[in-house]
Amino acid sequence: MKTLVESISPTRAKEILLANNGNRLISWGWVRKLAGMMTRGEWLLTHQGIAFDVYGVLIDGQHRLEAIIIAG
């Protein structure tokens, strides 16, 4: 397993999500809540990040990525 901390731009979030398939449906209410937290500066670094499988397929984080796009 490899872990790193990096900033993800809205452009990069879009790129990642373009390759997203097989994840659950987006809960847009949750995405808007996360985006609001990001916009207000309430977003904190936690153990929960964006995760990919060994093939580079997104397996966790689609709601956070959508929020990045909305928050700009």
PAKE-552216 format. One record per atom (N, C-alpha, C): atom name; residue number from 1; x, y, z. Coordinates in steps of 0.2 Angstrom, whole numbers. Last residue first. Example, Ala and Ser with C-alpha at 12.3 -4.5 7.8 and 13.67 -1.06 7.14 Angstrom:
2
+-------+-----+-------+-------+-------+
: atome : num :  east : north :    up :
+-------+-----+-------+-------+-------+
:     N :   2 :    64 :   -11 :    35 :
:    CA :   2 :    68 :    -5 :    36 :
:     C :   2 :    64 :     0 :    39 :
:     N :   1 :    66 :   -28 :    39 :
:    CA :   1 :    62 :   -22 :    39 :
:     C :   1 :    66 :   -16 :    39 :
+-------+-----+-------+-------+-------+
***
This chain:
72
+-------+-----+-------+-------+-------+
: atome : num :  east : north :    up :
+-------+-----+-------+-------+-------+
:     N :  72 :   -74 :   121 :   -31 :
:    CA :  72 :   -69 :   125 :   -35 :
:     C :  72 :   -62 :   125 :   -32 :
:     N :  71 :   -85 :   114 :   -26 :
:    CA :  71 :   -81 :   120 :   -21 :
:     C :  71 :   -76 :   124 :   -25 :
:     N :  70 :   -87 :   105 :   -36 :
:    CA :  70 :   -92 :   110 :   -34 :
:     C :  70 :   -89 :   116 :   -30 :
:     N :  69 :   -75 :    98 :   -36 :
:    CA :  69 :   -77 :   101 :   -42 :
:     C :  69 :   -82 :   107 :   -40 :
:     N :  68 :   -75 :    93 :   -23 :
:    CA :  68 :   -70 :    97 :   -25 :
:     C :  68 :   -72 :   101 :   -31 :
:     N :  67 :   -87 :    85 :   -23 :
:    CA :  67 :   -87 :    91 :   -19 :
:     C :  67 :   -81 :    95 :   -21 :
:     N :  66 :   -82 :    74 :   -31 :
:    CA :  66 :   -87 :    78 :   -34 :
:     C :  66 :   -88 :    85 :   -30 :
:     N :  65 :   -73 :    69 :   -22 :
:    CA :  65 :   -70 :    72 :   -28 :
:     C :  65 :   -76 :    76 :   -31 :
:     N :  64 :   -81 :    65 :   -12 :
:    CA :  64 :   -76 :    70 :   -10 :
:     C :  64 :   -74 :    73 :   -17 :
:     N :  63 :   -88 :    55 :   -19 :
:    CA :  63 :   -92 :    60 :   -16 :
:     C :  63 :   -87 :    66 :   -14 :
:     N :  62 :   -77 :    46 :   -22 :
:    CA :  62 :   -81 :    49 :   -27 :
:     C :  62 :   -85 :    55 :   -25 :
:     N :  61 :   -70 :    38 :   -13 :
:    CA :  61 :   -69 :    45 :   -13 :
:     C :  61 :   -73 :    49 :   -18 :
:     N :  60 :   -64 :    22 :   -18 :
:    CA :  60 :   -67 :    26 :   -13 :
:     C :  60 :   -65 :    34 :   -14 :
:     N :  59 :   -59 :    17 :   -30 :
:    CA :  59 :   -64 :    13 :   -26 :
:     C :  59 :   -66 :    16 :   -20 :
:     N :  58 :   -54 :    19 :   -46 :
:    CA :  58 :   -56 :    23 :   -40 :
:     C :  58 :   -61 :    18 :   -36 :
:     N :  57 :   -41 :    10 :   -52 :
:    CA :  57 :   -48 :    11 :   -53 :
:     C :  57 :   -50 :    14 :   -46 :
:     N :  56 :   -28 :     5 :   -53 :
:    CA :  56 :   -29 :    13 :   -53 :
:     C :  56 :   -36 :    15 :   -54 :
:     N :  55 :   -26 :    -7 :   -50 :
:    CA :  55 :   -26 :    -6 :   -57 :
:     C :  55 :   -27 :     2 :   -58 :
:     N :  54 :   -26 :    -9 :   -36 :
:    CA :  54 :   -20 :   -10 :   -39 :
:     C :  54 :   -20 :    -8 :   -47 :
:     N :  53 :   -38 :     5 :   -33 :
:    CA :  53 :   -36 :    -2 :   -32 :
:     C :  53 :   -29 :    -3 :   -36 :
:     N :  52 :   -38 :    20 :   -23 :
:    CA :  52 :   -38 :    17 :   -30 :
:     C :  52 :   -36 :     9 :   -29 :
:     N :  51 :   -46 :    33 :   -13 :
:    CA :  51 :   -42 :    26 :   -14 :
:     C :  51 :   -43 :    23 :   -21 :
:     N :  50 :   -44 :    47 :    -4 :
:    CA :  50 :   -46 :    45 :   -11 :
:     C :  50 :   -42 :    38 :   -12 :
:     N :  49 :   -47 :    45 :    13 :
:    CA :  49 :   -44 :    49 :     7 :
:     C :  49 :   -47 :    46 :     1 :
:     N :  48 :   -47 :    47 :    30 :
:    CA :  48 :   -51 :    45 :    24 :
:     C :  48 :   -49 :    49 :    18 :
:     N :  47 :   -40 :    52 :    40 :
:    CA :  47 :   -38 :    45 :    38 :
:     C :  47 :   -41 :    43 :    31 :
:     N :  46 :   -40 :    70 :    36 :
:    CA :  46 :   -42 :    64 :    40 :
:     C :  46 :   -39 :    57 :    37 :
:     N :  45 :   -40 :    87 :    36 :
:    CA :  45 :   -36 :    81 :    34 :
:     C :  45 :   -38 :    75 :    39 :
:     N :  44 :   -55 :    96 :    35 :
:    CA :  44 :   -50 :    93 :    39 :
:     C :  44 :   -46 :    87 :    35 :
:     N :  43 :   -65 :   110 :    31 :
:    CA :  43 :   -62 :   103 :    28 :
:     C :  43 :   -56 :   101 :    32 :
:     N :  42 :   -69 :   122 :    33 :
:    CA :  42 :   -70 :   118 :    38 :
:     C :  42 :   -67 :   111 :    36 :
:     N :  41 :   -69 :   132 :    23 :
:    CA :  41 :   -63 :   131 :    27 :
:     C :  41 :   -63 :   126 :    33 :
:     N :  40 :   -80 :   134 :    16 :
:    CA :  40 :   -80 :   138 :    22 :
:     C :  40 :   -74 :   137 :    26 :
:     N :  39 :   -78 :   125 :     6 :
:    CA :  39 :   -78 :   132 :     4 :
:     C :  39 :   -78 :   136 :    10 :
:     N :  38 :   -79 :   113 :    12 :
:    CA :  38 :   -73 :   114 :     9 :
:     C :  38 :   -73 :   122 :     8 :
:     N :  37 :   -92 :   113 :    17 :
:    CA :  37 :   -87 :   112 :    22 :
:     C :  37 :   -80 :   115 :    19 :
:     N :  36 :   -98 :   113 :     4 :
:    CA :  36 :   -99 :   119 :     9 :
:     C :  36 :   -94 :   119 :    14 :
:     N :  35 :   -95 :   100 :     0 :
:    CA :  35 :   -92 :   106 :    -4 :
:     C :  35 :   -93 :   112 :     0 :
:     N :  34 :  -102 :    92 :     9 :
:    CA :  34 :   -95 :    92 :     9 :
:     C :  34 :   -92 :    98 :     5 :
:     N :  33 :  -115 :    96 :     5 :
:    CA :  33 :  -113 :    97 :    11 :
:     C :  33 :  -105 :    97 :    12 :
:     N :  32 :  -115 :    91 :    -9 :
:    CA :  32 :  -116 :    98 :    -7 :
:     C :  32 :  -114 :   100 :     0 :
:     N :  31 :  -114 :    77 :    -6 :
:    CA :  31 :  -109 :    81 :   -10 :
:     C :  31 :  -109 :    88 :    -9 :
:     N :  30 :  -126 :    75 :     0 :
:    CA :  30 :  -119 :    74 :     4 :
:     C :  30 :  -114 :    78 :     0 :
:     N :  29 :  -134 :    77 :   -10 :
:    CA :  29 :  -135 :    81 :    -4 :
:     C :  29 :  -129 :    81 :     0 :
:     N :  28 :  -131 :    68 :   -20 :
:    CA :  28 :  -129 :    75 :   -21 :
:     C :  28 :  -130 :    79 :   -15 :
:     N :  27 :  -124 :    53 :   -19 :
:    CA :  27 :  -129 :    57 :   -15 :
:     C :  27 :  -127 :    64 :   -15 :
:     N :  26 :  -122 :    43 :   -33 :
:    CA :  26 :  -120 :    49 :   -30 :
:     C :  26 :  -125 :    52 :   -26 :
:     N :  25 :  -122 :    25 :   -32 :
:    CA :  25 :  -125 :    31 :   -35 :
:     C :  25 :  -122 :    37 :   -30 :
:     N :  24 :  -106 :    16 :   -31 :
:    CA :  24 :  -113 :    17 :   -29 :
:     C :  24 :  -115 :    24 :   -32 :
:     N :  23 :   -95 :    11 :   -45 :
:    CA :  23 :   -97 :    14 :   -38 :
:     C :  23 :  -104 :    15 :   -37 :
:     N :  22 :   -93 :     8 :   -58 :
:    CA :  22 :   -95 :     3 :   -54 :
:     C :  22 :   -96 :     5 :   -46 :
:     N :  21 :   -81 :    20 :   -63 :
:    CA :  21 :   -86 :    15 :   -65 :
:     C :  21 :   -87 :    10 :   -59 :
:     N :  20 :   -72 :    34 :   -68 :
:    CA :  20 :   -75 :    30 :   -62 :
:     C :  20 :   -81 :    26 :   -65 :
:     N :  19 :   -65 :    41 :   -76 :
:    CA :  19 :   -63 :    34 :   -77 :
:     C :  19 :   -67 :    30 :   -71 :
:     N :  18 :   -70 :    54 :   -73 :
:    CA :  18 :   -71 :    51 :   -79 :
:     C :  18 :   -70 :    44 :   -80 :
:     N :  17 :   -64 :    56 :   -60 :
:    CA :  17 :   -71 :    54 :   -60 :
:     C :  17 :   -73 :    51 :   -67 :
:     N :  16 :   -51 :    60 :   -64 :
:    CA :  16 :   -52 :    54 :   -60 :
:     C :  16 :   -59 :    51 :   -61 :
:     N :  15 :   -54 :    72 :   -70 :
:    CA :  15 :   -51 :    67 :   -74 :
:     C :  15 :   -52 :    60 :   -70 :
:     N :  14 :   -60 :    80 :   -60 :
:    CA :  14 :   -64 :    78 :   -65 :
:     C :  14 :   -61 :    72 :   -69 :
:     N :  13 :   -49 :    81 :   -51 :
:    CA :  13 :   -55 :    77 :   -49 :
:     C :  13 :   -59 :    75 :   -55 :
:     N :  12 :   -42 :    90 :   -59 :
:    CA :  12 :   -39 :    83 :   -58 :
:     C :  12 :   -45 :    78 :   -55 :
:     N :  11 :   -50 :   101 :   -59 :
:    CA :  11 :   -48 :    98 :   -65 :
:     C :  11 :   -46 :    91 :   -64 :
:     N :  10 :   -50 :   104 :   -45 :
:    CA :  10 :   -56 :   102 :   -48 :
:     C :  10 :   -55 :    99 :   -55 :
:     N :   9 :   -35 :    97 :   -38 :
:    CA :   9 :   -38 :   102 :   -41 :
:     C :   9 :   -45 :   100 :   -44 :
:     N :   8 :   -29 :    90 :   -23 :
:    CA :   8 :   -32 :    88 :   -29 :
:     C :   8 :   -37 :    94 :   -32 :
:     N :   7 :   -14 :    89 :   -14 :
:    CA :   7 :   -20 :    93 :   -16 :
:     C :   7 :   -23 :    91 :   -23 :
:     N :   6 :    -9 :    74 :    -5 :
:    CA :   6 :    -8 :    79 :   -11 :
:     C :   6 :   -15 :    83 :   -11 :
:     N :   5 :    -1 :    62 :     4 :
:    CA :   5 :    -5 :    68 :     4 :
:     C :   5 :    -4 :    73 :    -2 :
:     N :   4 :     0 :    44 :     1 :
:    CA :   4 :     3 :    51 :     1 :
:     C :   4 :    -3 :    56 :     2 :
:     N :   3 :     3 :    27 :     2 :
:    CA :   3 :    -1 :    33 :     5 :
:     C :   3 :     3 :    39 :     4 :
:     N :   2 :     2 :    11 :    -4 :
:    CA :   2 :     6 :    18 :    -4 :
:     C :   2 :     1 :    23 :    -2 :
:     N :   1 :     4 :    -6 :     0 :
:    CA :   1 :     0 :     0 :     0 :
:     C :   1 :     4 :     6 :     0 :
+-------+-----+-------+-------+-------+
***
